[in-house]
Amino acid sequence: MSWFRKRDLHTQALDTILEAQLLILKELKKIMSTLDQLTADVAAEDSAVDSAVVLLQGLKAALDAAGTDPAKLAALSADIQAKTKVLSDAVVANTPAAPAPSA
């Protein structure tokens, strides 16, 4: 086999390796983009959970402060109903639909 023939085979092999590396890099960028989105989604979820915890802790404090005063309890009840609606709407809006059953 001549030197030129060996060189062509080596060049082809290197081209194949470079193409494979480029494909790997392209897929890695997709994976990193997906990971970045997942990280953002988890942060948003954590924020929502933290907000719910603050809401519940505030509810307990409000109940303690209202004591047995009927006017304060009525106002607290109205506030709870309003916040429950907001929270419920947010959960519904951000919950993906269940996948259709496969046949």
RATA-V761334 format. One record per residue. N is the residue number from 0. RES is the residue in one small letter. SS is DSSP state (2 for helix, 1 for strand, 0 for the rest). OMEGA is omega in degrees with one decimal (999 if undefined). Layout:
n->{N;N}
res->{RES;RES}
ss->{SS;SS}
omega->{OMEGA;OMEGA}
This chain:
n->{0;1;2;3;4;5;6;7;8;9;10;11;12;13;14;15;16;17;18;19;20;21;22;23;24;25;26;27;28;29;30;31;32;33;34;35;36;37;38;39;40;41;42;43;44;45;46;47;48;49;50;51;52;53;54;55;56;57;58;59;60;61;62;63;64;65;66;67;68;69;70;71;72;73;74;75;76;77;78;79;80;81;82;83;84;85;86;87;88;89;90;91;92;93;94;95;96;97;98;99;100;101;102}
res->{m;s;w;f;r;k;r;d;l;h;t;q;a;l;d;t;i;l;e;a;q;l;l;i;l;k;e;l;k;k;i;m;s;t;l;d;q;l;t;a;d;v;a;a;e;d;s;a;v;d;s;a;v;v;l;l;q;g;l;k;a;a;l;d;a;a;g;t;d;p;a;k;l;a;a;l;s;a;d;i;q;a;k;t;k;v;l;s;d;a;v;v;a;n;t;p;a;a;p;a;p;s;a}
ss->{0;0;2;2;2;2;2;2;2;2;2;2;2;2;2;2;2;2;2;2;2;2;2;2;2;2;2;2;2;2;2;2;2;2;2;2;2;2;2;2;2;2;2;2;2;2;2;2;2;2;2;2;2;2;2;2;2;2;2;2;2;2;2;2;2;2;0;0;0;2;2;2;2;2;2;2;2;2;2;2;2;2;2;2;2;2;2;2;2;2;2;2;2;0;0;0;0;0;0;0;0;0;0}
omega->{-176.8;179.4;180.0;179.2;178.3;179.4;178.8;178.2;179.5;179.1;178.5;179.6;178.4;176.8;178.8;178.7;179.2;177.3;178.6;178.4;178.4;177.6;178.1;179.0;178.3;178.9;178.2;177.2;177.4;-179.2;-179.0;177.4;177.7;178.9;178.0;179.4;178.2;177.9;178.0;178.8;179.3;178.5;178.3;178.0;178.4;179.5;178.8;179.1;178.9;178.2;178.4;178.4;178.7;178.8;-179.2;177.5;177.2;178.3;179.1;179.4;179.4;177.1;178.6;-177.7;-178.6;180.0;-178.9;179.6;-176.8;-179.0;178.6;179.3;177.9;178.4;178.7;178.6;178.1;178.7;179.2;179.6;179.9;-179.7;176.8;179.0;179.4;-179.7;179.7;178.6;179.7;178.8;179.4;-177.1;-174.8;176.5;179.9;178.3;177.8;179.5;178.0;179.4;-179.9;-177.5;999}
